[in-house]
Amino acid sequence: MYSRVTTFQIDPKDIEQGTKIYAESVVPSAKKQKGFLAIELMVNPETGDGLSISYWETEEDAVANEKNLFYQEQAAKFIPFYVKQPIRDGYE
């Protein structure tokens, strides 16, 4: 299994709206991707610091989702909320 972890910070006042976009748009879109296993979101309500973790069958599946711009399209939905640039990393 391979995971992609994105760390980010958003303004705490935007957490509710960001969480709604994640649940209603990002999660359903991720479920349609080849090799998708699961996805989760965690946000500190006081600081706006957060993690998005997606799980993939293989590293190739996760990388393919970057090459086909799936990741970039999903991350772009949160541009109005970011306090600083998100950081993406991969793990096995």
Contacts in CASP RR format, 6 or more apart in sequence:
PFRMAT RR
TARGET T0000
AUTHOR 0000-0000-0000
METHOD contacts of the structure
MODEL  1
MYSRVTTFQIDPKDIEQGTKIYAESVVPSAKKQKGFLAIELMVNPETGDG
LSISYWETEEDAVANEKNLFYQEQAAKFIPFYVKQPIRDGYE
1 37 0 8 1.000
1 55 0 8 1.000
1 56 0 8 1.000
1 57 0 8 1.000
1 92 0 8 1.000
2 55 0 8 1.000
2 56 0 8 1.000
2 57 0 8 1.000
2 58 0 8 1.000
2 59 0 8 1.000
2 61 0 8 1.000
2 62 0 8 1.000
2 90 0 8 1.000
2 91 0 8 1.000
2 92 0 8 1.000
3 53 0 8 1.000
3 54 0 8 1.000
3 55 0 8 1.000
3 56 0 8 1.000
3 62 0 8 1.000
3 90 0 8 1.000
3 91 0 8 1.000
3 92 0 8 1.000
4 53 0 8 1.000
4 54 0 8 1.000
4 56 0 8 1.000
4 62 0 8 1.000
4 65 0 8 1.000
4 71 0 8 1.000
4 88 0 8 1.000
4 89 0 8 1.000
4 90 0 8 1.000
4 91 0 8 1.000
5 51 0 8 1.000
5 52 0 8 1.000
5 53 0 8 1.000
5 88 0 8 1.000
5 89 0 8 1.000
5 90 0 8 1.000
5 91 0 8 1.000
6 51 0 8 1.000
6 52 0 8 1.000
6 53 0 8 1.000
6 75 0 8 1.000
6 86 0 8 1.000
6 87 0 8 1.000
6 88 0 8 1.000
6 89 0 8 1.000
7 49 0 8 1.000
7 50 0 8 1.000
7 51 0 8 1.000
7 86 0 8 1.000
7 87 0 8 1.000
7 89 0 8 1.000
8 49 0 8 1.000
8 50 0 8 1.000
8 51 0 8 1.000
8 52 0 8 1.000
8 78 0 8 1.000
8 82 0 8 1.000
8 84 0 8 1.000
8 86 0 8 1.000
8 87 0 8 1.000
9 47 0 8 1.000
9 48 0 8 1.000
9 49 0 8 1.000
9 50 0 8 1.000
9 82 0 8 1.000
9 83 0 8 1.000
9 84 0 8 1.000
10 18 0 8 1.000
10 43 0 8 1.000
10 48 0 8 1.000
10 50 0 8 1.000
10 78 0 8 1.000
10 81 0 8 1.000
10 82 0 8 1.000
10 83 0 8 1.000
11 48 0 8 1.000
11 81 0 8 1.000
11 83 0 8 1.000
12 45 0 8 1.000
12 46 0 8 1.000
12 47 0 8 1.000
12 48 0 8 1.000
14 80 0 8 1.000
14 81 0 8 1.000
15 43 0 8 1.000
15 45 0 8 1.000
15 48 0 8 1.000
17 81 0 8 1.000
18 78 0 8 1.000
18 81 0 8 1.000
19 41 0 8 1.000
19 43 0 8 1.000
21 77 0 8 1.000
21 78 0 8 1.000
22 41 0 8 1.000
22 52 0 8 1.000
25 74 0 8 1.000
25 77 0 8 1.000
26 39 0 8 1.000
26 52 0 8 1.000
26 74 0 8 1.000
26 77 0 8 1.000
27 39 0 8 1.000
29 70 0 8 1.000
29 73 0 8 1.000
29 74 0 8 1.000
30 36 0 8 1.000
30 39 0 8 1.000
30 54 0 8 1.000
30 70 0 8 1.000
30 74 0 8 1.000
33 61 0 8 1.000
33 65 0 8 1.000
33 70 0 8 1.000
34 61 0 8 1.000
34 64 0 8 1.000
34 65 0 8 1.000
35 56 0 8 1.000
35 57 0 8 1.000
35 58 0 8 1.000
35 61 0 8 1.000
36 54 0 8 1.000
36 55 0 8 1.000
36 56 0 8 1.000
36 57 0 8 1.000
36 61 0 8 1.000
37 55 0 8 1.000
37 56 0 8 1.000
37 57 0 8 1.000
38 54 0 8 1.000
38 55 0 8 1.000
39 52 0 8 1.000
39 53 0 8 1.000
39 54 0 8 1.000
39 55 0 8 1.000
40 52 0 8 1.000
40 53 0 8 1.000
41 50 0 8 1.000
41 51 0 8 1.000
41 52 0 8 1.000
42 50 0 8 1.000
42 51 0 8 1.000
42 53 0 8 1.000
43 49 0 8 1.000
43 50 0 8 1.000
43 51 0 8 1.000
44 50 0 8 1.000
48 83 0 8 1.000
54 62 0 8 1.000
56 62 0 8 1.000
56 65 0 8 1.000
59 92 0 8 1.000
62 90 0 8 1.000
65 71 0 8 1.000
66 72 0 8 1.000
71 88 0 8 1.000
75 86 0 8 1.000
78 86 0 8 1.000
END
